[in-house]
Amino acid sequence: MEFLKQLSELPGVPGREERVRELIQAQTRGLFDETRVDALGNLICRKKPGKTGKKAAQRVLIACHIDEIGFYVRAIDDKGRLRLQNVGGFDTRNLFARRVLVQGRRDLLGVMNPTGRPIHMASEEEKKKIPEVHEFFVDLFLSKEEVDKLVRVGDPVTLVQSFEEIGDVVCGKSLDNRVASWVAINAIRKVGKKSPYDIYYAATVQEEVGCRGAGPTAFGIEPDVAIALDTTLACDTPGIDPVDSITQLGKGVAIKVLDGGSISHRGLLDEFVALADSKKIPYQLEILPRGSTDASSMQRVRGGYKTITLSIPTRYIHTVCESAHKNDLQAAVDLLAAWLAG
């Protein structure tokens, strides 16, 4: 869990994923045969097939985006407070009174709040108002002169939250989607040199702002099979009809049928379901009405590729309390490893 804790707590907004990338490179040293970083910042790692035959091994691309929703500094006001541009989708009800990390000339802690009067002074109408992202500011508790020396427009800002194990779940920020890299790397370690596939693991960038990293990655690798690993909604919580839960926490890895951006290749879908049944790996079929993963961009480049998404059910996505069940993490590792073993 220490590796997942480090992945969760690191900052990495779209376009500034370098700290996460460097951690993965350090943690996987010796695991892959080739490693490179492309112009966009995608980390692409290759593990050559262990089983050799007369035919060239099929190329399998496993895409795991490493960016998180966050902000960039868009302005500094005359009091030294930072105004923000979001990168990724936030429910602003989750942003009140949050500690944030500003990656300026050095790392700075700040406090984020919306403009306006506090609850002690607000009218009943003001209390009901849900602020928009542009109304939030970051207070660094420094003078304007000090802020100008340390921060500039374009510096990234991320929410601060510790990673915790609570009961049978892990809980923290940016499990969407750092948990996917944890699953992929553990599955590849589990398979070792037994896979007949030419495996490419890609820590992709800028997924939260339009799945931008995975498309060029797939274009360059030309995989026979592309697998996106990502989180998905587990809405098995009060106030939501069970038929709308998407997935349930602790019921196994989710094999995606479709979402708002992709429909999984039917042959791959049947293959993964049959494998999970035969290996008695817990799974659930997923239909997500809105939202998408790296699969949406991978399956549509060049002439198109056979693509599927495996998902980790997660409660409270796009908050700092994203929660995933340890059994579902293990099921995801087991299913991916079993498929890679051929």
C-alpha positions in Angstrom: 0.0 0.0 0.0 2.9 2.4 0.5 3.4 2.7 -3.3 -0.4 3.5 -3.8 -0.2 6.0 -0.9 2.7 7.8 -2.7 0.8 7.7 -6.0 -2.3 9.2 -4.4 -0.7 12.0 -2.5 1.6 13.4 -5.3 0.4 16.4 -7.2 -0.1 16.0 -11.0 -2.6 18.2 -12.8 -3.1 17.7 -16.6 0.1 18.9 -18.2 2.2 18.7 -15.0 2.3 15.0 -14.3 6.1 14.8 -13.9 6.3 14.0 -10.2 4.0 11.0 -10.7 5.9 9.9 -13.7 9.2 10.0 -11.9 7.8 8.0 -9.0 6.6 5.3 -11.3 10.0 5.2 -13.1 11.8 4.8 -9.8 9.4 2.1 -8.6 9.5 0.0 -11.8 13.3 0.1 -12.4 14.3 -3.3 -13.8 10.7 -4.4 -14.5 10.6 -3.3 -18.1 12.9 -3.9 -21.1 12.4 -0.4 -22.6 11.3 2.9 -21.1 10.8 6.2 -22.7 8.9 9.5 -22.3 7.2 11.0 -25.4 6.8 14.6 -26.3 3.4 14.9 -24.5 4.8 13.4 -21.3 3.4 9.9 -21.6 5.6 7.3 -19.9 5.7 4.3 -22.2 7.3 1.1 -20.9 7.7 -2.1 -22.8 8.0 -5.7 -21.5 9.0 -8.1 -24.3 7.2 -11.5 -24.5 8.5 -14.3 -22.4 7.1 -17.1 -24.6 8.4 -17.1 -28.1 6.9 -18.7 -31.2 7.1 -18.6 -34.9 4.6 -15.7 -35.1 5.4 -12.2 -33.9 3.8 -11.6 -30.5 0.7 -9.5 -30.4 1.2 -6.0 -29.0 -1.0 -5.1 -26.0 -1.2 -1.5 -24.7 -2.4 -0.9 -21.2 -3.2 2.8 -20.7 -3.4 4.2 -17.1 -3.8 8.0 -16.9 -1.8 9.6 -14.1 -3.2 13.2 -14.1 -5.7 14.4 -11.6 -8.3 17.2 -11.7 -6.9 20.4 -10.3 -6.3 24.0 -11.2 -3.8 26.5 -12.7 -3.3 30.0 -11.3 -5.0 32.4 -13.7 -4.5 35.7 -11.8 -3.0 37.2 -8.7 -5.1 40.0 -7.2 -3.8 43.1 -5.5 -3.9 41.4 -2.1 -1.8 38.5 -3.3 -4.7 36.0 -3.4 -4.7 33.5 -6.3 -7.6 33.1 -8.7 -8.0 29.8 -10.4 -8.7 28.1 -13.7 -9.9 24.5 -13.3 -8.5 21.6 -15.3 -11.1 18.8 -15.0 -14.6 18.6 -13.7 -15.3 19.7 -10.1 -18.5 19.7 -8.0 -17.8 23.0 -6.3 -19.8 21.8 -3.2 -16.7 19.8 -2.4 -14.2 22.7 -2.5 -15.1 24.7 0.5 -12.3 25.3 3.1 -9.7 23.0 1.4 -6.0 23.0 1.9 -4.2 23.2 -1.4 -0.6 22.8 -2.7 0.7 25.5 -5.1 3.7 24.4 -7.1 5.4 27.8 -7.4 9.1 28.6 -7.2 8.8 26.3 -4.2 5.8 24.3 -2.9 3.4 26.5 -0.9 0.4 25.5 1.2 -2.7 27.6 1.0 -6.4 27.6 1.8 -9.1 27.7 -0.8 -12.5 29.2 -0.2 -15.2 30.9 -2.3 -15.7 34.7 -2.3 -18.5 36.1 -0.2 -19.6 36.4 3.4 -19.2 33.6 5.9 -22.2 31.8 7.3 -22.4 34.0 10.4 -23.1 37.0 8.1 -24.7 35.5 5.1 -28.4 35.8 4.2 -30.6 32.8 3.8 -30.5 33.3 0.1 -26.7 33.5 0.1 -26.4 30.3 2.1 -28.2 28.4 -0.7 -26.0 29.6 -3.4 -23.5 27.2 -5.0 -20.5 29.1 -6.1 -18.8 28.6 -9.5 -15.1 27.7 -9.8 -14.1 31.2 -10.9 -15.4 32.5 -7.6 -12.8 30.5 -5.5 -9.5 32.0 -4.4 -6.4 30.7 -2.6 -5.1 32.5 0.4 -1.4 32.0 1.0 -1.3 34.4 4.0 1.6 36.3 2.4 2.0 39.8 1.2 1.4 40.7 -2.4 5.2 41.3 -2.8 6.0 37.8 -1.4 3.4 36.1 -3.5 4.7 37.8 -6.7 8.2 36.4 -6.0 7.0 32.9 -5.5 4.0 32.4 -7.8 3.2 33.2 -11.3 0.2 32.7 -13.7 0.3 29.1 -14.9 1.5 27.5 -11.7 -0.4 24.3 -10.8 -2.7 24.0 -7.7 -3.9 20.7 -6.3 -6.0 19.7 -3.3 -4.1 18.3 -0.3 -5.3 15.0 1.3 -3.6 12.1 3.1 -4.1 8.6 1.9 -5.7 6.3 4.5 -6.8 2.7 4.9 -10.3 2.7 6.4 -11.8 -0.7 7.0 -11.6 -2.7 3.8 -11.1 0.4 1.6 -8.3 2.7 0.6 -9.3 6.4 0.6 -7.7 9.5 -0.7 -7.4 11.9 -3.5 -6.6 11.0 -7.2 -7.3 7.3 -6.9 -8.9 8.4 -10.2 -6.6 7.3 -11.7 -3.4 6.5 -9.9 -4.9 3.3 -8.7 -4.8 2.0 -12.3 -1.0 2.2 -12.5 -0.8 0.3 -9.2 -3.0 -2.4 -10.7 -1.2 -2.6 -14.0 2.3 -2.7 -12.4 1.3 -5.4 -9.9 -0.3 -7.5 -12.7 2.8 -7.3 -14.9 4.9 -8.2 -11.9 2.6 -11.2 -11.2 2.9 -12.5 -14.7 6.7 -12.1 -14.8 8.2 -13.6 -17.9 5.2 -15.9 -18.6 3.3 -13.6 -21.0 3.2 -14.4 -24.8 2.3 -10.7 -25.4 4.5 -7.8 -26.2 3.2 -5.6 -23.3 3.3 -1.8 -23.4 2.3 -0.1 -20.1 1.6 3.6 -20.6 1.2 6.1 -17.8 -0.8 8.6 -19.9 -1.3 12.3 -19.4 -4.1 14.8 -19.8 -7.0 12.4 -19.6 -9.1 14.6 -17.4 -9.2 17.3 -20.1 -10.2 15.2 -23.0 -8.2 11.9 -23.1 -5.4 13.7 -24.9 -2.4 11.5 -24.1 -3.6 8.0 -24.9 -4.5 8.6 -28.6 -1.0 9.6 -29.7 0.3 6.7 -27.6 -1.8 4.1 -29.4 -1.1 5.8 -32.7 2.7 5.2 -32.2 2.5 1.7 -30.8 -0.2 0.3 -33.1 -1.5 -2.3 -30.6 -3.4 -5.4 -31.5 -5.3 -4.9 -28.2 -5.7 -1.7 -26.2 -6.8 -1.9 -22.6 -7.8 1.2 -20.6 -7.6 0.8 -16.8 -9.6 3.4 -14.9 -11.9 4.0 -12.0 -15.7 4.0 -12.4 -18.6 5.2 -10.3 -19.8 3.1 -7.4 -23.0 4.9 -6.5 -24.2 2.3 -4.0 -25.0 5.0 -1.5 -28.1 6.5 0.2 -30.4 8.5 -2.0 -29.6 6.6 -5.2 -31.8 3.9 -6.7 -29.8 0.6 -6.8 -30.5 0.3 -10.5 -28.4 3.5 -11.0 -25.5 2.4 -8.9 -23.3 1.6 -11.9 -21.1 -0.7 -9.8 -21.0 -1.8 -6.1 -18.0 -1.6 -3.9 -16.5 -4.9 -3.0 -18.3 -6.9 -5.7 -15.2 -7.3 -8.0 -13.5 -5.6 -10.9 -15.8 -4.0 -13.4 -15.7 -5.1 -17.1 -17.0 -2.2 -19.1 -19.7 -2.7 -21.7 -19.9 0.9 -22.6 -19.7 4.5 -21.4 -20.1 7.9 -22.9 -17.0 7.7 -25.1 -16.5 4.0 -26.0 -18.2 0.7 -26.5 -15.9 -2.2 -25.6 -15.0 -4.7 -28.4 -17.5 -7.5 -28.1 -14.9 -10.3 -28.5 -12.7 -8.9 -25.8 -15.7 -8.4 -23.5 -16.7 -12.0 -23.9 -13.1 -13.2 -23.5 -12.6 -11.3 -20.2 -16.0 -12.5 -18.8 -15.2 -16.1 -19.7 -11.8 -15.8 -18.1 -13.1 -14.3 -14.9 -15.7 -17.1 -14.7 -13.2 -19.8 -15.2 -10.7 -18.3 -12.7 -13.5 -17.5 -10.2 -12.4 -13.9 -10.1 -15.2 -11.6 -8.9 -16.4 -9.2 -11.5 -19.4 -7.0 -12.5 -20.5 -5.7 -15.9 -20.5 -1.9 -16.2 -22.6 0.5 -18.2 -21.7 4.2 -17.5 -24.1 6.6 -19.1 -21.7 9.6 -19.1 -18.0 10.0 -18.9 -15.2 8.2 -20.7 -11.7 6.7 -20.4 -8.6 6.5 -22.5 -10.3 3.8 -24.5 -12.3 6.5 -26.3 -9.2 8.0 -27.9 -7.3 4.7 -28.4 -9.9 2.9 -30.4 -10.3 5.7 -32.9 -6.7 6.4 -34.1 -5.3 5.1 -37.3 -7.6 2.4 -38.6 -9.1 1.7 -35.1 -8.1 -0.8 -32.5 -9.8 -3.6 -30.5 -10.3 -1.9 -27.1 -11.8 -2.6 -23.7 -11.8 -0.9 -20.3 -11.4 -2.6 -17.0 -12.6 -0.4 -14.1 -12.1 -0.2 -10.4 -15.4 0.6 -8.6 -14.8 3.8 -6.6 -17.1 5.8 -4.4 -17.0 9.6 -4.2 -15.1 10.1 -7.5 -13.7 13.6 -8.1 -13.5 14.4 -4.4 -10.6 14.1 -2.0 -12.3 11.0 -0.4 -12.2 8.6 -3.4 -12.7 5.1 -1.9 -11.9 1.8 -3.5 -12.3 -1.7 -1.9 -9.1 -3.8 -1.5 -10.9 -6.9 -2.8 -11.8 -5.0 -6.1 -8.2 -4.0 -6.5 -7.0 -7.5 -6.1 -9.7 -8.8 -8.5 -8.4 -6.2 -11.1 -4.8 -7.4 -10.6 -5.8 -11.0 -10.9 -8.0 -10.7 -14.0 -5.5 -8.6 -15.9 -2.6 -10.9 -14.9 -4.6 -14.0 -15.9 -5.3 -12.4 -19.3 -1.7 -11.3 -19.9 -0.6 -14.9 -19.1 -2.3 -16.0 -22.3 
